[in-house]
Amino acid sequence: MNLGDFFFTYYIQPINQHAGYNPVNTITYAVLALISLFFVYKWFEKEGWKFDKGFAKALIPWLLFGSTKRVITDAVYGEALKGGLYNLYQWNWFNVSPAIYVFVAVLFFLTYWAEKKYEKEDLTYKIGIGLFALHILLLFPAIRFWSRLVLPAILVGLVYALTYKFFGEDKLALWAVLAQALDGAATFTATTFYGYGEQHVVSSFIGEAFGYHIFFLLKVVLAFLVAYLVRKEAKEDEGNLILLAVLTIGLAPGFRDILRMMAGV
C-alpha cells in the first residue's frame, strides 16, 4: 500500500463511508490534539493568559455550538431537515470530524485573541452563545424525542450528588467529571435502548466487551480520579488545562449524542 492509498483508506474513506474511527486515525487525531494542546499552553503562557473559570465560561458555548452544528449535518443526512439554509450542512469533509472541530477551535481562539487584544470583555462568550442559540433554533424542528433526555439527566444528576462534596466550589473539577458522566450516560442510553452504535475505537471495545453500563462507570471513575489527582499534584494553571481537556472530550461528544437521540438521527 502506497502513501496515497494509506491516507485514503484510513482517513478519507471513513468520512466518505460514514464509518467513524479506526485505530490509525484515532491515534493520529489524539497525537495532533496533544501537540495542539501543548502549543496552546505555550501561547497562553507567553501572553500571560490563564486557564481559569473565565476561560471555561468562554469555551463551553463553543463546544455546545460545535456539537449542535454537527447534529444538524446528521439531521440533514437523515432527511429530518432539508432545503434552504440546511443545504450548507450537507455531509462533507468540512461538516464532520475532524474538520468541524478544527474549524470551531480556530474560530474560538481567534475570537479569544481578539477579546484579549482589544479588551472586549466576554466577547468570546457572547459570540459563542449566539452561535449556539442560532444552531439550536435550526435544529429544533428535528427534535421529537424529549423523553430520551430523562435517563442521561438522572445519571448525571446522581454523579453530581455523589461528587459535589469532594469538589465543592471547585466548579472546573466538577464540570470535568459531569461532562464525562454526560458522555458515558448518553452513550449507554443510545446504544442500550435506541439501537445506536459506538464509532470510537476504545469506547466500542469497552462497551462490546463489558457492557456500556461499565463504560459509563469507567468514565466517571477515571474523570473523578484525574480531577482529584490534578488538584492534589498539579500547579493550578496546568491543572486547569488538564481539566478543560477532560471537560472538552466529554461535553462535545456527549452533547452531540444527546441531541442525536432527541432528533432520532
C-alpha positions in Angstrom: 0.0 0.0 0.0 1.5 3.3 -1.0 1.2 6.5 1.0 -1.8 7.8 -1.0 -3.7 4.6 -0.6 -2.9 4.5 3.1 -4.2 8.1 3.6 -7.3 7.4 1.6 -8.1 4.1 3.4 -7.6 5.3 7.0 -8.6 9.0 6.7 -10.7 9.8 3.7 -12.7 6.6 3.2 -14.1 6.6 6.8 -15.6 10.0 6.2 -17.0 9.1 2.8 -18.5 5.9 4.1 -19.6 7.3 7.4 -17.6 4.6 9.1 -16.3 6.6 12.1 -13.0 6.0 13.6 -10.3 3.3 13.2 -7.1 2.7 15.3 -4.9 4.6 12.8 -7.0 7.8 12.6 -7.8 7.6 16.3 -4.1 7.6 17.2 -3.3 10.3 14.7 -6.0 12.7 15.9 -5.1 12.1 19.5 -1.4 12.9 18.8 -2.4 16.0 16.9 -4.7 17.1 19.7 -1.9 16.7 22.3 0.5 18.7 20.1 -2.1 21.4 19.7 -2.7 21.5 23.4 1.0 21.9 24.1 1.2 24.9 21.7 -1.9 26.5 23.1 -0.4 26.2 26.6 2.8 27.8 25.5 0.9 30.6 23.7 -1.1 31.3 26.8 2.0 31.2 29.0 3.7 33.8 26.7 0.7 36.1 26.7 0.1 35.8 30.4 -3.4 34.4 30.0 -4.9 31.9 32.4 -6.9 28.8 32.0 -9.4 29.9 34.7 -13.2 29.8 35.2 -13.5 32.8 32.9 -11.8 30.9 30.0 -14.1 27.9 30.8 -17.1 30.2 30.6 -16.0 31.4 27.2 -15.2 27.9 25.9 -18.4 25.9 26.9 -20.8 27.7 24.5 -18.4 27.0 21.6 -18.4 23.3 22.5 -22.2 23.3 22.5 -22.2 25.2 19.2 -19.8 22.7 17.5 -21.8 19.7 18.7 -25.1 21.2 17.6 -23.7 22.1 14.2 -22.6 18.5 13.8 -26.0 17.1 14.7 -27.6 19.4 12.1 -25.4 17.7 9.5 -26.7 14.3 10.9 -30.3 15.5 10.6 -29.8 16.8 7.0 -28.2 13.5 6.0 -31.1 11.6 7.6 -33.5 14.0 5.8 -35.0 15.2 9.0 -34.1 18.7 7.9 -33.8 19.7 4.3 -33.7 22.6 1.8 -32.8 26.3 2.2 -30.2 27.1 4.7 -29.8 23.5 5.6 -28.0 22.9 2.3 -25.0 24.4 4.0 -24.9 21.5 6.4 -24.7 18.6 3.9 -22.4 15.7 4.7 -18.9 16.5 3.5 -15.4 16.7 4.9 -15.9 20.2 6.3 -19.1 19.4 8.3 -17.9 16.2 10.0 -14.9 15.2 12.2 -12.2 16.1 12.4 -12.5 19.3 10.2 -15.6 20.6 12.0 -13.7 20.6 15.3 -10.7 22.2 13.8 -12.9 24.9 12.3 -14.6 25.6 15.6 -11.3 25.6 17.6 -9.6 28.0 15.2 -12.6 30.4 15.2 -12.8 30.2 19.0 -9.1 31.0 19.5 -9.2 33.8 17.0 -12.2 35.3 18.8 -10.5 34.9 22.2 -7.3 36.6 20.9 -9.4 39.5 19.6 -11.2 39.7 23.0 -7.8 40.0 24.8 -6.2 42.3 22.3 -9.0 44.8 22.1 -10.1 44.3 25.7 -13.7 43.4 24.8 -14.9 41.6 27.9 -16.9 38.4 27.4 -16.7 38.8 23.6 -15.9 35.1 23.1 -18.7 34.0 25.4 -21.3 36.2 23.8 -20.4 35.1 20.2 -20.4 31.5 21.4 -23.8 31.9 23.0 -25.1 33.5 19.8 -23.8 30.7 17.5 -25.1 28.0 19.8 -28.5 29.7 20.1 -28.8 30.0 16.3 -27.9 26.4 15.7 -30.3 25.1 18.4 -33.0 27.1 16.6 -32.0 25.5 13.3 -32.1 22.0 14.8 -35.2 22.5 16.9 -37.7 21.4 14.1 -36.0 18.0 14.1 -36.2 17.3 17.8 -39.0 14.9 18.6 -38.0 12.6 21.4 -37.7 14.6 24.6 -38.2 11.6 26.8 -34.8 10.3 25.7 -33.2 13.1 27.8 -34.6 11.6 31.0 -32.2 8.7 31.7 -29.0 10.7 31.0 -30.3 13.5 33.1 -30.9 11.1 36.0 -27.5 9.5 35.7 -25.6 12.8 35.5 -27.7 14.1 38.5 -26.6 11.1 40.5 -23.0 11.7 39.7 -23.4 15.3 40.7 -24.9 14.3 44.0 -22.0 11.8 44.7 -19.1 14.0 43.7 -20.2 17.5 44.8 -18.9 17.0 48.3 -15.4 16.2 47.0 -15.0 19.3 44.9 -17.5 21.7 46.4 -16.8 25.2 45.0 -14.1 23.9 42.5 -16.5 24.2 39.6 -14.0 23.3 36.9 -13.2 20.0 38.5 -16.9 19.3 39.0 -17.7 20.3 35.4 -15.0 18.0 34.1 -16.4 15.0 35.9 -20.0 15.8 34.9 -19.0 16.3 31.2 -17.5 12.8 31.2 -20.6 11.5 33.0 -22.8 13.1 30.3 -20.8 11.4 27.5 -20.9 8.0 29.3 -24.6 8.3 30.1 -25.5 9.4 26.5 -23.5 6.5 25.0 -25.1 4.0 27.4 -28.6 5.2 26.8 -28.2 5.4 23.0 -26.6 2.0 22.5 -28.6 0.1 25.0 -32.1 1.4 24.4 -32.2 3.1 21.0 -30.1 1.0 18.6 -27.2 3.4 18.1 -23.7 2.2 17.5 -20.4 3.5 19.0 -17.9 4.8 16.4 -14.9 5.4 18.7 -12.5 2.6 18.9 -11.7 2.4 22.6 -15.3 3.1 23.6 -16.7 0.5 21.3 -14.2 -2.1 22.6 -15.1 -1.5 26.2 -18.8 -1.4 25.5 -18.9 -4.5 23.4 -16.6 -6.4 25.8 -18.0 -5.4 29.2 -21.3 -3.5 28.5 -22.0 0.2 28.1 -23.0 0.5 31.7 -19.4 -0.4 32.6 -18.2 2.2 30.1 -20.3 4.8 31.9 -18.9 3.8 35.3 -15.3 3.8 34.0 -15.6 7.3 32.5 -17.0 8.7 35.8 -14.4 6.9 37.9 -11.5 7.9 35.7 -12.7 11.5 35.4 -13.0 11.7 39.2 -9.5 10.3 39.7 -8.0 12.7 37.2 -9.7 15.7 38.8 -8.7 14.6 42.3 -5.1 13.9 41.4 -4.8 17.1 39.3 -6.0 19.2 42.2 -3.6 17.4 44.6 -0.5 17.3 42.5 -0.5 19.8 39.6 0.1 23.5 39.5 -3.2 25.5 39.3 -2.9 26.6 35.7 -1.6 23.3 34.4 -4.3 21.5 36.3 -7.0 23.8 34.9 -5.8 23.0 31.3 -6.0 19.2 32.0 -9.5 19.6 33.5 -10.6 21.7 30.5 -9.3 19.0 28.2 -11.3 16.4 30.1 -14.3 18.6 30.0 -14.0 19.1 26.3 -13.6 15.5 25.3 -16.7 14.7 27.4 -19.0 17.5 26.7 -18.6 17.8 23.0 -19.5 14.1 22.1 -21.9 13.8 25.0 -24.0 16.7 24.0 -23.9 15.6 20.4 -25.2 12.2 21.4 -28.0 13.6 23.5 -29.2 15.8 20.6 -28.9 12.9 18.1 -31.1 10.8 20.3 -33.6 13.6 20.7 -33.7 14.2 17.0 -33.8 10.5 16.1 -30.9 10.7 13.7 
